[in-house]
Every structure is written in structure tokens, then in C-alpha cells.
């Protein structure tokens, strides 16, 4: 038996930040921004809009069409780095807000770029053990709220998008094998400074309303080096564990971190362009939402169809990584 991603819905904030807008603000060329990032536009959450607000709206789209599905949800996973509170769990708040049964188990998964694969791994364990039958898996980060207004590198990359996924288990699908790993020695190459107990939010930031949720710090060179070192090995290990070869995969979907990074990885792994899906140009780096968003848009573009084998690879924050092969 294997996990099945039955439904995916997405929610996009109203505000779009284009290269034209960034170019005008920073006095640079639109072409240069596109060359460095592979991104043309990204989505920005509203001032009072939280990650759970966006995730709620993504889930609501599924339940508006199939309201009877609510009563079947027995587990809710919310993957984010941008929770409503340190406590209580935001997933508990979402359970009540969505009107899910009180028998629904709820858990927050504090992960970013590799979080979707980690969440699928958790879902796989819950379903396989019989602890759950129908899982609602939500992803959303509002990373743009942690970016310095004068940091072009970060503002040209990150974007806020939410996804909702319905995960079940089907007997006609093969077991899913996962690869996970982390190297915490590089965890502070990408982190939110002044955001919790180690280094609380600075009073001056709150007074000036500049990064009141903490400020993102990123060593882009180290993150790029980490990805080039980790991803090819992870892909090979994932294929080996699933007893597959490169030729058996119909579509490769990697975390949509940066357009230049993705193209470098594609060439390094010798993956043909028609088997390597990207959508970063239109959506930016949506952190935990990049993989489900890519599954959604690939299906909309008819590049993902039933029966295909898809290798999903997440990597990033915390110098963590995770990959698996799903049978769509």
C-alpha cells in the first residue's frame, strides 16, 4: 500500500511583486533580477494576513466543493515556519476554524524548504500504522514578513503561497520509501534572527514596525554549495531505496529555491528538460509550499498525469533534506 495525494488546492495572496516593481525601487534592470533568480513575480501576504489565514483559505476551497469530506479528516498537519503563536499549536486553531471533527489529531510541523517531504513521511507513517485514514496536510510560510525592505537578494526570491492536500492510503500503490537527513552545522546559513527565545524580538523593531517578526539572515553562497553537495547524492539514494533508475522517473520536482540553482542541479544530474518541472518563474520561492504548488500547476498544465512516477526532493532551511518517489 502507498500514500495517495488525492487533492491539492492553493491560495495566492492578492499582492504580486513583479520584477518591474523591484527594478524601479532598487534602480536595477528587470533582466538582471530574472537572470540571478529565474523569477519574474512573487506573492506577498497582506499586513494582517498570517500563514494560517492563507492555509485556511486553501483548505476551504476543497471543503466548499466537498463539504462531506470534513467529517472524514482524522489528522491535520500544518507545516510552516510562521505559526500564529509559539503555543498553542496553530493546527488546533485551524481544526476549529475549519469545522473539523474534535476527534481530529493536530500537529504543527516547524519546517521550511524540506517540510513537504517530511510531512508526507509523517502522513505515510500515520496511515500505514492505521492511526489515520484521511489526512489534511496544509503548508504555508509568510517569509516576506521577515525580509529587510532594503535587501534586494531576499525580496527577489521569497513569496507567500498556501496549499492544502488530502492524503490517503491506497492498496494498489507500492510502498513509499523516504530519504531524510540534516547537517545542523550549517543551520544558521539561513534563519530568522530575533524571533524566539534564543534572541527575542528587539524593541526597536517593534516600535518602527520593521521586521517585528524577526529578520531573515541568509548566506546565499553557503546555501547554494549545500544544495549542490547534497541533492545529487540524495536523488541517487532515493532511487536506490525505491529500487528505481533515473529512466523510471516520469517527472522530477525539486524545491523551487532559485532558478539558477535548479538549472545547475538539472545539468549536474543530467535530467532532460521535459522531465524536470519548474514553476519558480511565476511564483518565486514559497518555502514549504514549493513542492505541492508544483504538483498542482504541473497537473493544471497537463504535465502531470495519473500513473506517473514523480521524484520529490526538498532541501534548505536547517540544512535539512528529504526525498521520496510518489505514484501519482
Secondary structure as UniProt FT lines:
FT   STRAND          2..12
FT   STRAND          15..18
FT   HELIX           19..26
FT   HELIX           30..37
FT   STRAND          41..44
FT   TURN            47..48
FT   HELIX           51..65
FT   HELIX           67..72
FT   STRAND          75..79
FT   HELIX           90..98
FT   TURN            102..103
FT   STRAND          105..109
FT   TURN            113..114
FT   HELIX           115..129
FT   STRAND          135..140
FT   HELIX           143..146
FT   TURN            149..150
FT   HELIX           152..155
FT   TURN            156..157
FT   STRAND          161..170
FT   TURN            171..172
FT   STRAND          178..182
FT   HELIX           184..189
FT   STRAND          190..193
FT   HELIX           203..208
FT   TURN            212..213
FT   STRAND          215..218
FT   HELIX           220..241
FT   TURN            242..243
FT   HELIX           246..248
FT   STRAND          251..254
FT   HELIX           259..269
FT   HELIX           273..275
FT   STRAND          276..277
FT   HELIX           280..283
FT   HELIX           287..289
FT   HELIX           290..300
FT   TURN            301..302
FT   TURN            306..307
FT   STRAND          309..316
FT   HELIX           317..319
FT   STRAND          320..327
//
